[in-house]
Amino acid sequence: MGATLLCEPGLFLLCTLLCSGHAQDAVLTIEPKWSSFFIGEFIVFKCDMNEGKDTDWLYKFNKDGRDFILYSEYKEHGSNITSTGDSGEYQCVGEMKISHDTKNSNTVSVTVLADKPRATLTAGTTIIPVGGSVTLTCSVQSSDGWKYEWFRRTQRTSEGKIRDQENRDIRVFQGGIYSCRGTRGNPVYYTDISDDVIIKKTRKFSNLV
Ligand SMILES: *[C@@H]1O[C@H](CO)[C@@H](O)[C@H](O)[C@H]1NC(C)=O
């Protein structure tokens, strides 16, 4: 359409960008975009041909250069991660239904870690000063994208999730036995729960409770 018009002097650079074909490369993306995955997580491969309509194409997915999902109408493929063997270099290929021309995407590297991660709970101090608070930090070493769940129980009360808290750091004003875990993804994935940390509160007259 406007390609000739765009190639008027002065618009030459814009034309180079629009007409060079670079904007039309096939693109494979993964969702979520974690740097590494764990067994039990769910990954979606999404293939975009960036040319014509989605329905003009058939889509195939390769893993390490071999067929992984054969040609189908589906540009997205969801997969449960079941082993470290799911690690690899993934690529998609589109075949245009009419011309049978094919187009290869970029490759995406997926890494699956063997061990289920465990959250680590650290406390600035374990004794809450009178009128004060203590900051607790929950961390997961491997990968990224974590939110956190916090739990508290006491000698007398059973464990409950601390409501409305998904931050890495929380401030607590009450004594108790605290623990945490990391969560991410949809369907949600949970790390193992951290070790307990006992937080004690200074009372005005007695010592520690
Ligand atoms: C993934 O696993 C869940 C739970 O076992 C199952 O319901 C779902 O159908 C699986 N999804 C795929 C795409 O295999």
The ligand as a MOL file (V3000), in Angstrom:
LIG
                    3D

  0  0  0     0  0            999 V3000
M  V30 BEGIN CTAB
M  V30 COUNTS 14 14 0 0 0
M  V30 BEGIN ATOM
M  V30 1 C -1.6050 -30.2920 33.4860 0
M  V30 2 O -1.8470 -30.9720 34.7030 0
M  V30 3 C -3.1310 -30.7300 35.2570 0
M  V30 4 C -3.1970 -31.3910 36.6260 0
M  V30 5 O -2.7550 -32.7180 36.5720 0
M  V30 6 C -4.1940 -31.2710 34.2970 0
M  V30 7 O -5.4800 -31.0450 34.8220 0
M  V30 8 C -4.0380 -30.5580 32.9690 0
M  V30 9 O -4.9400 -31.0860 32.0420 0
M  V30 10 C -2.6240 -30.6860 32.4260 0
M  V30 11 N -2.5120 -29.8140 31.2740 0
M  V30 12 C -1.9230 -30.1830 30.1620 0
M  V30 13 C -1.9220 -29.2030 29.0540 0
M  V30 14 O -1.4020 -31.2740 30.0160 0
M  V30 END ATOM
M  V30 BEGIN BOND
M  V30 1 1 1 2
M  V30 2 1 1 10
M  V30 3 1 2 3
M  V30 4 1 3 4
M  V30 5 1 3 6
M  V30 6 1 4 5
M  V30 7 1 6 7
M  V30 8 1 6 8
M  V30 9 1 8 9
M  V30 10 1 8 10
M  V30 11 1 10 11
M  V30 12 1 11 12
M  V30 13 1 12 13
M  V30 14 2 12 14
M  V30 END BOND
M  V30 END CTAB
M  END
